[in-house]
């Protein structure tokens, strides 16, 4: 055998003996539990479920606060529509709405912020609350007075929803005043609008004029096209149907700054020596001066 290979073999053995090694021990597997072991049937503990009632009564929940406020406003509107318009304290309101179990923080929020700043709630000087309707009407007479004022001032009609919200026993009042009210359905949102039925404006129109009126279609025409059509037919349309505006006064053009010669009023004894320089020309008046 080659002695060089033997020397390399001996050197390799020395290096291997000098290098430390860590032996990995094999751990014995634990014995399998029996089939009827109770530990196998136990489940890991889970977090407790959140109760719905507990969540709703949390003082920091804004959703719960506004839910309480919405219930109060709805109850106050129903009271007003039933004819009960006397103001109530906060405790009386919570008692009627079955909300006496709310926390002190929510009560303080209702008393100092929510009910005071709500547009549908009115606060009395003695710190009592009542519903604030759109219109101050209590019966049929006040309703007809309001409709007449709107008709005279040209304010138009009143929404049926606002009347139902403001007028106690609304259905009964509207039924009794049906002959004095005109209902128009608004084409935009199909809501009913109430107008005063002014009987003094009622007049009989001849059937021929009604047929002519209904035969003319102007749905797709604007005011300019209607005026043009009337002019072609020899009919002069009304022009002064809008508010009159005062014409704006035009500013006068600035007059030329050319200076005009004015006759002297004093020192007339020197009139024969006065000279004027106009248009860069020298003119003399009177006698010439000799030296």
SEMI-588105 format. One record per atom (N, C-alpha, C): residue in one letter; x, y, z negated. Coordinates in steps of 0.05 Angstrom, whole numbers, plus 32768, in hexadecimal, padded with zeros to 4 digits. Layout:
! SEMI-588105
aXYZ...
END
This chain:
! SEMI-588105
x80117FE88000x800080008000x801280198000x8008802E800Dx80178046800Fx801B80527FF3x803380587FEBx803780647FD0x802B80807FCEx8028808F7FE4x801B80AA7FE3x7FFE80A77FDBx7FF180937FE6x7FD5808F7FDFx7FD180877FC2x7FE580777FB8x7FE3806F7F9Cx7FE780877F8Ax7FF880997F91x7FFC80B17F81x7FE380C37F80x7FD680C67F97x7FBD80D67F99x7FA780C97F88x7FA780AD7F88x7F93809F7F78x7F9780A37F5Ax7FB080A37F51x7FB680A77F35x7FAF80C47F2Dx7FB580D77F3Fx7FAF80F37F39x7F9080F87F37x7F8280EB7F48x7F6580EE7F48x7F5980E37F2Ex7F6480CC7F24x7F5B80C07F0Bx7F6080D37EF3x7F7880E07EF3x7F7E80F37EDDx7F6B810A7EDDx7F6681157EF6x7F53812C7EF6x7F3781247EEDx7F2F810C7EF4x7F1481027EECx7F1280FE7ECEx7F2880F57EC2x7F2880F17EA5x7F28810B7E96x7F34811F7EA2x7F3681397E95x7F1C814A7E97x7F0B81447EABx7EF281547EAEx7EDD81487E9Cx7ED0815A7E8Ax7EBB814F7E78x7EA1814B7E87x7E9281387E7Fx7E7881317E8Bx7E63812F7E75x7E4981377E7Dx7E3281357E6Ax7E20811F7E73x7E1B810E7E62x7E0A80F77E68x7DED80FD7E63x7DDC80FA7E76x7DBF80FF7E73x7DB180E67E67x7DA680EB7E4Fx7D9980D57E42x7D7C80D27E4Bx7D7380BB7E4Ex7D5880B47E56x7D4680B27E3Ex7D3280C47E3Dx7D1F80C47E26x7D0A80AF7E29x7D0480A27E15x7CF0808D7E17x7CD480997E19x7CC3808F7E2Ax7CA780997E2Dx7C9680927E15x7C8580A67E0Dx7C7480A07DF5x7C5F808B7DFDx7C57807C7DEAx7C4380687DEFx7C2880747DF7x7C1980697E09x7BFF80737E12x7BEB80707DFCx7BDA80857DF7x7BC680837DE2x7BB1806F7DE9x7BA580647DD6x7B8F80517DDCx7B77805F7DE9x7B66804F7DF5x7B5080597E04x7B3C80687DF3x7B3980607DDAx7B25806D7DC9x7B3280837DB7x7B48808F7DC1x7B5580A47DB1x7B4480BD7DB1x7B3D80C97D9Ax7B2C80E17D9Ax7B3A80FA7DA5x7B5580FA7DA5x7B6381117DAFx7B5F81147DCDx7B5B80FE7DDBx7B5780FF7DF8x7B3C810C7DFFx7B28810B7DEEx7B0E81167DF3x7B0C81347DEDx7B1F813F7DDEx7B1E815C7DD7x7B25816D7DEFx7B1781847DF2x7B1B81977E08x7B2A81AF7DFDx7B3981BC7E0Ex7B4881D47E04x7B3481EA7DFDx7B3A81FA7DE8x7B27820F7DE0x7B2482247DF5x7B0C822E7DF9x7B0682437E0Dx7AFE825C7DFEx7B0082737E0Cx7AF8828D7E01x7ADA828E7DFDx7AD1829A7DE7x7AB4829C7DE2x7AA682AC7DF8x7A8F82A37E00x7A7F82B07E14x7A7482CB7E0Ax7A7282DE7E1Cx7A6882F97E15x7A4A82F97E17x7A3E82FE7E01x7A2182FF7E01x7A1683187E0Ex7A0183157E1Dx79F6832D7E2Cx79EC83427E19x79DF833A7E03x79D5834D7DF0x79EC835C7DE2x7A02834D7DDDx7A19835A7DD1x7A26836F7DE4x7A2683687DFDx7A32837B7E11x7A2183947E13x7A0783917E13x79F683A87E16x79F783BB7DFFx79FD83B07DE7x79FD83C17DCFx7A1983CD7DC9x7A2C83C87DDBx7A4683D47DD7x7A4583F27DD9x7A5084007DC6x7A4E841D7DC5x7A5E842B7DDCx7A72841E7DE7x7A83842A7DFBx7A7984257E17x7A6384177E1Bx7A5984107E36x7A4984277E41x7A5384337E56x7A4384497E63x7A2A843F7E71x7A2B84267E7Bx7A14841B7E88x79FD84187E73x7A0484107E5Bx79EF840D7E47x79E484287E3Fx79F5843C7E3Dx79EC84577E36x79D884627E4Ax79DF84617E63x79CD846B7E78x79B4845A7E7Bx79B684417E74x799E84317E73x798A843A7E5Ex799484417E47x7983844C7E31x797784677E3Ax798884787E47x797E84927E50x7968848F7E65x796C847D7E78x795884787E8Ex793E846E7E82x793F845E7E6Ex792784547E62x7918846A7E53x7927847C7E47x791A84937E39x790C84A67E4Dx791A84AD7E63x790F84BF7E77x78F684B37E84x78F784997E89x78DF848C7E95x78C8848C7E82x78CD84887E68x78B884887E54x78AC84A47E51x78BD84B87E51x78B384D47E4Fx78A284DC7E67x78A984D37E7Fx789984D97E96x787E84CB7E94x787E84B37E8Cx786484A47E89x785284B27E74x785E84BB7E5Ex784E84C97E4Ax784284E27E55x785284F17E65x7847850A7E70x783185057E84x783484F07E94x781F84E97EA8x780584DF7E9Ax780884D57E82x77F184CC7E73x77E484E27E62x77F084FA7E63x77E585117E55x77F185167E3Ax780585077E31x7813850B7E18x782B851D7E1Dx782885377E1Ax783D854A7E20x784985577E07x7843854D7DEFx784E85597DD7x786B854E7DD4x787E855F7DCAx789A85567DC8x789E85427DB1x78B385337DB4x78BA851E7DA0x78D785227D98x78DD85187D80x78F985177D77x790784FF7D83x792184FD7D81x793084E77D8Cx792884CD7D7Ex792484CD7D64x791C84B57D56x790184AB7D60x78EE84BE7D64x78D484B67D6Ex78D584AA7D8Ax78E684B67D9Bx78EA84AC7DB6x78F5848F7DB5x790A848B7DA5x791684717DA3x7903845C7D97x78F184657D85x78DD84537D7Ax78C9844B7D8Fx78C0845E7DA0x78AC84577DB4x78B884467DCBx78D284497DCFx78DF84397DE4x78EC84207DDAx78E9841A7DC0x78F484027DB3x791284007DB6x791F84167DAFx793C84187DB1x794984227D97x793E841B7D81x794884247D67x796284167D5Fx796A84017D6Dx798283F27D66x799B83FD7D73x799A84147D80x79B2841E7D8Ex79C5842A7D79x79DE842D7D80x79F384377D6Ex79F184557D6Ax7A00845E7D55x7A00847A7D4Fx7A0E848B7D65x7A22847F7D72x7A2F848E7D87x7A1D84937D9Fx7A0C84807DA5x79F884837DBBx79E384987DB3x79DA84977D9Ax79C784AB7D91x79D384C77D92x79EB84CA7D89x79F884E47D8Ax79FB84EE7DA7x7A0284DC7DB9x7A0484E37DD6x79E984EB7DE1x79D484DE7DDAx79B984E67DE4x79B185017DD8x79B785057DBFx79AE851D7DB1x79BD85367DBBx79D785337DC0x79E7854B7DC5x79ED854F7DE3x79EC853A7DF4x79F4853D7E10x79DE85347E23x79D7851A7E22x79C7850E7E37x79AC851B7E3Ax799C851D7E24x798185277E27x798185467E2Bx799485537E21x799585717E24x799C85787E41x79AE856A7E4Dx79B785707E69x79A685627E7Ex799285527E77x798385447E8Bx796E85577E97x796C85587EB2x7959856B7EBEx793C85637EBAx7936854B7EB2x791B85427EAEx791185447E91x7922854E7E80x791C854F7E63x791E856D7E5Bx790A85767E4Cx790985917E41x790C85907E23x791D85A27E18x792385A37DFCx791585BB7DEFx790785B67DDAx78F985CB7DCBx790C85D87DB7x790585EF7DACx791785FC7D98x791B85EB7D7Fx790885DB7D77x790B85CA7D5Fx791885AF7D66x792785AE7D7Cx793785967D84x7925857E7D88x790E85837D96x78FD856D7D9Fx78FE856C7DBEx78F685557DC8x78F885507DE5x78DD85497DF1x78DA85537E0Ax78C2854C7E1Ax78CA854B7E37x78B885417E47x78BD853E7E64x78BB85597E72x78CD855E7E85x78CD85777E94x78C485717EB1x78AB85777EB8x78A185717ED4x78AB85857EE8x78A7857F7F01x78AF85917F17x789D85AA7F16x788385A77F12x787085BE7F11x786185BD7EF7x785B85D57EECx784C85D77ED3x782E85D77EDAx782385C07EDEx780785BD7EE4x77FB85A87ED1x77E385AE7EC7x77D7859C7EB3x77BC85927EBCx77AF859F7ECFx779485977ED7x7790859F7EF4x7777859B7EFEx777085A17F19x777285BF7F20x776A85D07F0Dx776B85ED7F12x778785F67F16x779985ED7F05x77B585F67F08x77C185EB7F22x77B985D47F2Ax77C385C87F43x77B985D97F5Bx77A085E07F5Cx779585F07F72x77A1860C7F72x77A786177F5Ax77B386327F58x77D086307F64x77DE861B7F5Fx77F986187F6Ax77F886147F88x77E586057F92x77E386017FB0x77DB861B7FBEx77CA862B7FB1x77C286457FBDx77DA86587FBEx77EA86587FA9x7802866A7FA9x781686627FBFx781986487FC2x782B863E7FD7x782086467FF3x780686457FF6x77FA864C8010x77FC866A8016x77F8867A8002x77F986978006x781586A1800Bx782886957FFDx7844869E8000x785386908017x7845867E8024x78518670803Bx7867865D8032x78648650801Bx7879863E8011x78748621801Ax785E861D8028x785886028032x784985F1801Dx784B85D78020x783D85C5800Ex784E85BB7FF7x784285A87FE8x784F859C7FD1x784F857E7FD5x786485717FCFx786685547FD1x785385467FBEx784785317FC7x783585227FB6x784485157F9Fx785D850D7FA3x786D85017F8Ex787285157F77x7876852E7F7Ex787A85437F69x786185487F5Ax784A85477F68x7830854B7F5Ax782A85347F48x782F851C7F51x782A85047F40x783C85047F27x7854850F7F29x786685107F12x785E85267EFFx7853853C7F09x784D85547EF8x783185547EEDx781E85497EFBx7802854C7EF3x77F885347EE4x77EF85377ECBx77E485207EBCx77C985177EC9x77C584FD7EC9x77AE84F17ED5x77AA84FB7EF2x77BF84F87F01x77C185047F1Cx77AC84F87F2Fx77A984DE7F2Fx779784D17F42x777A84DB7F3Ex777284DE7F25x775784E87F20x775385047F29x776785157F25x776585327F2Dx776485347F4Bx777585257F59x777685277F76x775C851C7F82x775085097F76x773684FE7F80x772085137F7Ex772085227F67x770C85367F64x7710854F7F76x772985547F7Dx772F856C7F8Ex773685647FABx772C854E7FB4x773385447FCFx772A85587FE4x771385657FE1x770985777FF6x771985917FF7x772985987FE3x773885B17FE3x775585AD7FEAx775D85947FF1x7779858E7FF6x777B85818012x779085888020x7796857B803Ax77B0856C8037x77B085538040x77C78541803Ex77D4853F805Ax77EE8543805Ax77FE85418073x7815852D806Dx781A851A807Fx78308507807Cx78488512808Ax785E8516807Cx787685208087x7883850B8099x7889851280B2x789484FD80C4x78B084F480BDx78BF850380AEx78DB84FC80A8x78DC84E38096x78CF84E48080x78D084CF806Cx78B584C38065x78A084CB8074x788584C08070x787984C78055x788284DD8048x787784E5802Fx786084F78033x784C84F68020x783485078022x783A85238016x783085378024x78338553801Bx7817855F8018x7812856D8002x77F985797FFCx77F885968004x77E3859E8011x77DE85BA8019x77C385C3800Fx77C185DD800Bx77A785E88003x779585EA801Bx777C85E18018x776985E1802Dx775A85FC802Dx7764860F803Cx77588629803Dx774086298050x772986298045x771086278055x770A86408064x77168656805Cx7711866F806Ax771E866F8086x7732865E808Ax7740865C80A3x7733864980B6x771E863C80AEx7710862980BFx76FF863780D4x7700863080EDx76F0863B8102x76EC86268118x76D7862A8127x76CF8616813Bx76DE861E8155x76EB860A8162x76F9860E817Bx76EA85FF8191x76E6860C81A7x76D8860081BEx76E685E781C7x76D685D481D0x76E285BA81D9x76F485BE81F1x76EF85D18202x770085D68219x771C85DF8211x771D85F081FDx773785F981F3x774685E281E5x773785D181D7x774485BA81CAx775085A781DFx774285A381F5x774D8591820Ax7766859D8216x776585B8821Bx777C85C58227x779485C48214x778E85C881FAx77A485C781E6x77B185AC81E4x77A0859781E5x77AB857C81E2x77B8857281FCx77B1857E8212x77BD8575822Bx77D9857F822Fx77E285948220x77FC859F8223x780F85908211x78258586821Cx78398578820Cx78528589820Bx785A859081F3x787285A081EFx7886859381DCx7884857881DAx7895856A81C7x78B3856D81CEx78B9856B81E8x78D5856B81F1x78DE858681FBx78D0859B81F3x78D785B681FCx78DE85C881E4x78F285D881E8x78F985EB81D3x78EC860681D9x78F1861A81C8x78E4863481CBx78EC864281E5x7904863F81EDx790D864C8206x78FF8641821Ex78FB8626821Fx78ED861A8236x78D086228236x78C48624821Ex78A8862B821Cx78A486488226x78B6865A821Ex78B586768228x78B886778246x78CA86678251x78CE8668826Ex78B5865D827Dx78A986498272x7891863E827Ex787A8652827Dx787786608267x786186748265x7866868B8278x787F8693827Bx788486A9828Ex787E86A182AAx7884868882B2x787D867F82CDx785F867F82D1x7850867A82BCx7833867982BFx7826869582BCx783786A982B9x782C86C482B6x782386CB829Bx782C86BD8287x782586C2826Bx783D86CC825Cx783986E2824Ex784F86ED823Fx784F86E28223x786586D6821Bx786786CA8200x786D86DF81EBx786786D881D3x786C86EB81BDx788A86EB81B7x7895870381B5x78B2870681B1x78B887108195x78A78720818Ax78AC872C816Fx78A0871B8159x78A787028159x789C86F08145x78AF86EB812Ex78C786F6812Fx78DA86F2811Bx78DE870B810Ax78EE870980F5x78F3872180E5x7903873680F4x78FA874F80F1x790787648100x7921876C80F2x793587718102x794F877980F8x795587958101x796087A480F0x796887BF80F7x798087BE810Ax797F87CC8120x799587CC8133x79AE87D88126x79C487CC812Cx79DD87D58121x79E687EE8131x79EA88038123x79F2881C8130x7A0E881A813Bx7A1088218155x7A2A881F8162x7A3C88368159x7A5488308156x7A678845814Ex7A6D88578166x7A6B88708160x7A7088848176x7A8E8883817Dx7A9388878196x7AAE8888819Fx7ABC88A18194x7AD4889D818Dx7AE488B38182x7AE888C98197x7AE188E18190x7AE488F781A3x7B0288FC81A8x7B06890781BFx7B22890D81C7x7B2E892181B3x7B46891D81ADx7B54892D819Ax7B60894781A6x7B56894E81BDx7B60896681CAx7B58897F81BBx7B6B898D81B3x7B6589A481A2x7B5B89BB81B4x7B4689C781AAx7B3A89DE81B9x7B4389F881ACx7B488A0B81BEx7B518A2581B5x7B3A8A3581AAx7B3E8A3E8192x7B2A8A4F8185x7B338A6C8185x7B208A7C818Ax7B268A98818Ax7B2D8AA2816Ex7B408AB3816Cx7B478ABD8151x7B318ACF8146x7B2C8ACC812Dx7B188ADD8121x7B248AF68113x7B3D8AF3810Cx7B4B8B0980FEx7B628B138110x7B6F8B288107x7B868B338115x7B808B398132x7B698B458137x7B628B4B8152x7B748B60815Ex7B828B6F814Dx7B948B848158x7BAC8B778165x7BB08B5C8161x7BC78B4F816Ex7BBD8B3D8185x7BA58B42818Ex7B9A8B3081A3x7BAA8B3381BDx7BB78B4981C2x7BC68B4D81DBx7BE18B3E81DBx7BEA8B3481C4x7C038B2681C3x7C008B0881BEx7BE78AFE81B9x7BE38AE281B3x7BE68AD181CCx7BF18ABA81C9x7BF68AA781DFx7BEB8A8C81D8x7BE28A7C81EBx7BD88A6181E7x7BE78A4E81F9x7BEE8A3681EFx7BFD8A2281FEx7BEA8A0A8202x7BDC8A0A8218x7BC989F5821Fx7BD189E88239x7BD289CC8239x7BDA89BC8250x7BF689C38259x7C0789C98244x7C2389CE8249x7C2889E6825Cx7C1589F8825Dx7C188A10826Ex7C168A28825Cx7C248A3C8263x7C258A548253x7C128A698260x7BFF8A71824Fx7BEC8A858259x7BEE8A9D8246x7BEB8AB38250x7BEC8ACB8240x7BD28AD98242x7BCA8AE4822Cx7BB38AF4822Bx7BBB8B118223x7BAF8B238230x7BB48B3F822Ax7BCD8B498239x7BD78B5E8230x7BEE8B6B823Dx7C078B5D8236x7C1B8B5F8247x7C358B528242x7C458B63822Ex7C568B568220x7C668B65820Cx7C808B6C8218x7C878B858216x7CA18B8F8222x7CB48B94820Bx7CCD8B8E8210x7CE28B9281FBx7CF08BAB81FF
END
